[in-house]
Amino acid sequence: MHRALLTALVFSIAVPATAQEAASPPASTSDQDQNAPSAPAMSPEQIAAFNQAVADFNAGQQAQQGGDNMTALAKYEAALPAVRDAVKVDPANLDYVNFLANALYAAAAANAALQKMDAIAPLYEESAPYWRQVVKAKPADAQSRMVLTSILTQLGNVKLIAQDKVGAAPYYTEAVQLARKSVAEKADAANRNMLLSALVGASQASEDPAIKAEAATLSKAMLTDGTVDAINKPAAEILSQSAKAQ
């Protein structure tokens, strides 16, 4: 039941208009805020490079939406160094972190569309800590949580395909926890399929009977109500049959 990497979805995001805008703190008159250390500043060269990165990313989004993934990938790759630098200078700036997470994710999607499969996992691995930071800071952001869940599941799939169950298990465990939260908030087909994907991987990477039972139960339920997607269906059918045999 090893499963191929899913093609990444591209979400529209709001990127900082300029480096100056993203770094600008809110006005405050309290003594505590006035005495607080200011955020690290980028050099003029870094600001110029970041502003160009915003333009490149936006151009990449337009090209990708028009089906020109080669141009999109070139624009994303041009943007990434400056965005990485911005995060290094000010790692607490959530605008920068969110921008880098999305740029890496978009680059992975463009690589997937171009069938450059070996390039996807490294981009996902690099992006995962930034997505975690975004999700931690914005726990109600269901879209970012879904992206992180997908990334973790696919990284688990990479490990599992390489027969590395020990390496795969932590990714699946984290993905399952996130997906359960999403389903608890909104039990629609998309969230349930995301949870099923994570459970399918976890059931292969672990001998935990509770995980296997949860995967089988959800598989049967989604096969019955017709909400299982085409990617999950083969694994769901196997899990459902194995559960009946027990």
C-alpha positions as a printed NumPy array, in Angstrom:
array([[  0.   ,   0.   ,   0.   ],
       [  2.91 ,   2.334,  -0.516],
       [  1.499,   5.543,  -1.892],
       [  3.013,   8.036,  -4.313],
       [  3.537,  11.636,  -3.353],
       [  0.437,  13.731,  -3.797],
       [  0.643,  16.691,  -6.122],
       [  0.819,  19.77 ,  -3.937],
       [ -2.04 ,  22.236,  -3.938],
       [ -1.299,  25.908,  -4.388],
       [ -3.151,  28.359,  -2.191],
       [ -3.395,  32.069,  -2.819],
       [ -1.561,  33.924,  -0.085],
       [ -1.04 ,  37.519,   0.915],
       [  2.67 ,  38.251,   0.755],
       [  4.263,  41.347,   2.296],
       [  4.092,  44.282,  -0.091],
       [  7.611,  45.304,   0.855],
       [ 10.206,  44.374,   3.418],
       [  9.65 ,  47.691,   5.18 ],
       [  5.918,  47.015,   5.497],
       [  6.407,  43.52 ,   6.851],
       [  8.898,  44.722,   9.427],
       [  6.969,  47.762,  10.605],
       [  5.852,  47.364,  14.254],
       [  2.457,  48.631,  15.421],
       [  2.399,  52.025,  17.086],
       [  2.535,  51.891,  20.885],
       [  2.807,  54.359,  23.706],
       [  3.386,  51.99 ,  26.621],
       [  6.696,  52.166,  28.48 ],
       [  7.058,  48.415,  28.236],
       [  6.758,  48.458,  24.453],
       [  9.046,  51.475,  24.13 ],
       [ 11.73 ,  49.692,  26.142],
       [ 11.383,  46.42 ,  24.247],
       [ 14.207,  45.55 ,  21.837],
       [ 13.464,  46.431,  18.238],
       [ 13.288,  43.773,  15.562],
       [ 16.544,  43.077,  13.71 ],
       [ 16.928,  45.229,  10.616],
       [ 17.829,  44.054,   7.153],
       [ 20.472,  45.893,   5.195],
       [ 19.41 ,  48.088,   2.263],
       [ 20.679,  45.39 ,  -0.079],
       [ 18.622,  42.733,   1.695],
       [ 15.532,  44.944,   1.581],
       [ 15.966,  45.493,  -2.145],
       [ 16.445,  41.751,  -2.69 ],
       [ 13.386,  40.957,  -0.573],
       [ 11.228,  43.414,  -2.492],
       [ 12.38 ,  41.805,  -5.732],
       [ 11.532,  38.409,  -4.206],
       [  7.973,  39.586,  -3.591],
       [  7.709,  40.584,  -7.25 ],
       [  9.235,  37.285,  -8.395],
       [  6.886,  35.26 ,  -6.202],
       [  3.824,  37.107,  -7.474],
       [  5.   ,  36.552, -11.049],
       [  5.503,  32.866, -10.246],
       [  1.963,  32.613,  -8.901],
       [  0.567,  34.173, -12.07 ],
       [  2.599,  31.832, -14.27 ],
       [  1.585,  28.783, -12.235],
       [ -2.082,  29.706, -12.354],
       [ -1.709,  29.969, -16.132],
       [ -0.159,  26.502, -16.344],
       [  3.399,  27.701, -17.017],
       [  5.142,  25.751, -14.266],
       [  8.614,  26.123, -15.759],
       [  8.459,  29.907, -15.507],
       [  6.815,  29.628, -12.093],
       [  9.607,  27.435, -10.754],
       [ 12.266,  29.808, -12.081],
       [ 10.556,  32.728, -10.331],
       [ 10.199,  30.843,  -7.05 ],
       [ 13.834,  29.755,  -7.116],
       [ 14.848,  33.36 ,  -7.775],
       [ 12.767,  34.545,  -4.811],
       [ 13.822,  31.96 ,  -2.23 ],
       [ 17.347,  33.182,  -1.306],
       [ 16.151,  36.65 ,  -0.278],
       [ 13.193,  35.265,   1.668],
       [ 15.487,  32.831,   3.469],
       [ 17.751,  35.751,   4.354],
       [ 14.819,  37.729,   5.753],
       [ 13.87 ,  34.843,   8.029],
       [ 17.468,  34.488,   9.185],
       [ 17.589,  38.175,  10.086],
       [ 14.215,  38.173,  11.871],
       [ 13.05 ,  34.605,  12.58 ],
       [ 10.21 ,  35.841,  14.81 ],
       [  8.594,  37.849,  11.995],
       [  5.577,  35.719,  11.118],
       [  5.063,  37.509,   7.795],
       [  8.535,  36.458,   6.679],
       [  8.122,  32.922,   8.024],
       [  4.732,  32.488,   6.361],
       [  6.103,  33.847,   3.092],
       [  9.031,  31.41 ,   3.144],
       [  6.766,  28.47 ,   4.003],
       [  4.472,  29.297,   1.09 ],
       [  7.313,  29.959,  -1.351],
       [  8.87 ,  26.574,  -0.576],
       [  5.487,  24.882,  -0.886],
       [  4.758,  26.599,  -4.192],
       [  8.182,  25.572,  -5.522],
       [  7.407,  21.979,  -4.543],
       [  4.096,  22.18 ,  -6.405],
       [  5.808,  23.494,  -9.527],
       [  8.39 ,  20.704,  -9.339],
       [  5.595,  18.151,  -8.981],
       [  3.833,  19.525, -12.054],
       [  7.111,  19.245, -13.98 ],
       [  7.584,  15.654, -12.734],
       [ 10.767,  16.618, -10.862],
       [  9.831,  14.327,  -8.017],
       [ 13.265,  14.163,  -6.358],
       [ 13.125,  17.912,  -5.686],
       [  9.868,  17.788,  -3.715],
       [ 10.863,  16.1  ,  -0.457],
       [ 13.8  ,  18.447,   0.307],
       [ 11.527,  21.455,  -0.167],
       [  8.907,  19.91 ,   2.096],
       [ 11.528,  19.099,   4.727],
       [ 12.807,  22.671,   4.668],
       [  9.305,  24.119,   4.831],
       [  7.937,  21.947,   7.642],
       [  9.469,  23.896,  10.571],
       [  8.122,  27.152,   9.148],
       [  4.637,  25.693,   8.686],
       [  4.796,  24.457,  12.276],
       [  5.654,  27.984,  13.398],
       [  2.727,  29.421,  11.429],
       [  0.259,  26.823,  12.736],
       [  1.433,  27.325,  16.321],
       [  1.031,  31.095,  16.032],
       [ -2.336,  30.813,  14.236],
       [ -4.083,  27.725,  15.634],
       [ -7.389,  28.703,  14.038],
       [ -5.838,  28.839,  10.539],
       [ -7.356,  25.665,   9.092],
       [ -5.732,  26.162,   5.677],
       [ -2.178,  26.301,   7.042],
       [ -2.92 ,  23.301,   9.266],
       [ -4.126,  21.371,   6.212],
       [ -0.956,  22.216,   4.285],
       [  1.249,  21.12 ,   7.194],
       [ -0.742,  17.895,   7.565],
       [ -0.283,  17.134,   3.873],
       [  3.437,  17.882,   3.99 ],
       [  3.998,  15.669,   7.031],
       [  2.018,  12.811,   5.495],
       [  3.979,  13.023,   2.267],
       [  7.301,  13.131,   4.121],
       [  6.164,  10.015,   5.967],
       [  5.353,   8.43 ,   2.603],
       [  8.886,   9.155,   1.373],
       [ 10.357,   7.408,   4.406],
       [  7.945,   4.496,   4.112],
       [  8.716,   3.973,   0.421],
       [ 12.376,   3.715,   1.469],
       [ 11.372,   1.072,   4.061],
       [ 12.241,   3.446,   6.898],
       [  9.307,   2.857,   9.231],
       [ 11.143,   4.369,  12.199],
       [ 11.717,   7.587,  10.264],
       [  8.179,   7.649,   8.877],
       [  6.323,   7.13 ,  12.152],
       [  6.899,  10.583,  13.723],
       [  5.697,  12.363,  10.593],
       [  2.517,  10.291,  10.513],
       [  1.924,  10.71 ,  14.237],
       [  2.099,  14.503,  13.945],
       [ -0.066,  14.471,  10.81 ],
       [ -2.724,  12.328,  12.485],
       [ -2.922,  14.69 ,  15.452],
       [ -3.351,  17.717,  13.203],
       [ -5.881,  15.976,  10.973],
       [ -7.962,  14.856,  13.946],
       [ -8.192,  18.485,  15.03 ],
       [ -9.332,  19.519,  11.559],
       [-11.983,  16.794,  11.47 ],
       [-13.173,  17.781,  14.936],
       [-13.654,  21.331,  13.676],
       [-15.183,  20.408,  10.33 ],
       [-15.847,  16.794,   9.379],
       [-16.039,  17.389,   5.632],
       [-14.713,  15.05 ,   2.951],
       [-11.445,  16.959,   2.503],
       [-10.521,  16.819,   6.184],
       [-11.609,  13.197,   6.577],
       [ -9.544,  12.18 ,   3.547],
       [ -6.575,  14.044,   4.992],
       [ -6.982,  12.102,   8.235],
       [ -7.4  ,   8.836,   6.362],
       [ -4.193,   9.475,   4.385],
       [ -2.26 ,  10.001,   7.611],
       [ -3.846,   6.964,   9.263],
       [ -3.082,   4.751,   6.256],
       [  0.586,   5.659,   6.529],
       [  0.626,   5.393,  10.309],
       [ -0.987,   1.949,  10.179],
       [  1.883,   0.757,   7.96 ],
       [  4.653,   2.405,   9.972],
       [  3.352,   1.265,  13.36 ],
       [  2.042,  -1.913,  14.942],
       [ -0.247,   0.112,  17.203],
       [ -3.591,  -1.763,  17.125],
       [ -5.499,   1.426,  17.999],
       [ -4.163,   3.192,  14.904],
       [ -4.962,   0.207,  12.704],
       [ -8.47 ,   0.02 ,  14.128],
       [ -9.041,   3.748,  13.623],
       [ -7.811,   3.506,  10.019],
       [-10.056,   0.518,   9.32 ],
       [-13.109,   2.111,  10.935],
       [-12.7  ,   5.359,   9.033],
       [-12.053,   3.447,   5.802],
       [-15.293,   1.489,   6.161],
       [-17.278,   4.603,   7.   ],
       [-15.947,   6.587,   4.051],
       [-16.39 ,   3.714,   1.609],
       [-19.962,   3.373,   2.807],
       [-20.86 ,   7.034,   2.437],
       [-18.866,   7.469,  -0.784],
       [-16.594,  10.26 ,   0.477],
       [-13.267,   8.443,   0.123],
       [-11.175,  10.002,  -2.653],
       [ -9.513,   8.167,  -5.521],
       [ -6.065,   8.289,  -3.925],
       [ -7.207,   6.826,  -0.619],
       [ -9.681,   4.308,  -2.043],
       [ -7.308,   1.375,  -2.786],
       [ -5.81 ,   1.488,   0.701],
       [ -9.236,   1.992,   2.278],
       [-10.577,  -1.097,   0.524],
       [ -7.666,  -3.199,   1.79 ],
       [ -8.046,  -1.894,   5.332],
       [-11.78 ,  -2.491,   5.237],
       [-11.352,  -6.084,   4.06 ],
       [ -8.66 ,  -6.838,   6.621],
       [-10.926,  -5.549,   9.357],
       [-13.741,  -7.854,   8.227],
       [-11.377, -10.831,   8.272],
       [-10.464, -10.294,  11.898]])
